[in-house]
């Protein structure tokens, strides 16, 4: 097993490359704050593990050209799962979070959701070469530290040890979070919020909750329910107040309907420097869960071994 300091250095560089897509050793030193020798030895270790690959040389500016590194996108796959009312969606991504496959099943009450989920995962994993991690997003009360579903109306679950169930059956690292939190983490790592520490994410497809990120961390609160709303339209009406009250750099809002788009464009005009509106796709949530599973996998016992 690798020692904890080496794991921390490996994780810093892997997350950095996951976010930036590619970098030289000098850029990794700048972005991670690690020493030249630490970056060099860590990159060499990751190359031996086949987690990194060389991606050419940077353009010459008169001196010695530096090698560019990036994640080996073919090292393995990650599965992102979105469980919502009436539908179960899975996406398979490579190590650069590109979608390789997408599957969808209806949730109609004809079979327990846990059976539908495990069956869907079994079918999906069988078609993959090497699944490294699974991220499952759902609208639920979650004991985030223990990774236990305390309550979920959609699945009719009460105190379900879902992470343990999935990991025991498939022997694959599994990570649980609220649907909106997974998408927000991806925004911060490699999306529109990359480089920001204080931001808020809201998606029309997740009507009852927003994700609040302060100092680079998801604000979870009691039962992982920070950001829960009874009337989502109130967020739009009070967005300008929230921006100043929480000292947010940006508010990111995804829309699915033309009605919401028009409403958001009006808000963006009121505080143009703070609000970013964008079309939300059907894969926004599951791709976010695949990304957060990959980020957490870098720090998991599965990777350490």
Secondary structure, 3 states (H helix, E strand, C coil): CCCHHHHHHHHHHHHHHHHHCCECHHHHHHHHCCCHHHHHHHHHHHHHCCCEEEEEECCCCCCCCCEEEEECCCCCEEEEEEEECCEEEEEEECCCCCEEEEEEEECCCCCCHHHHHHHHHHHHHHCCCCEEEEEEEECCEEECCCCEEEEECCCCEEEECHHHHHHHHHCCEEEEEEHHHHHHHHHHHHCCCCCCCCEEEEECCCCCECEEEECCEECCCHHHCCCECCCCHHHHHHHHHHHHHCCCCEEEEEECCHHHHHHHHHHHHHCCCCEEEEECCCCHHHHHHHHHHHHHHCCCHHHHC
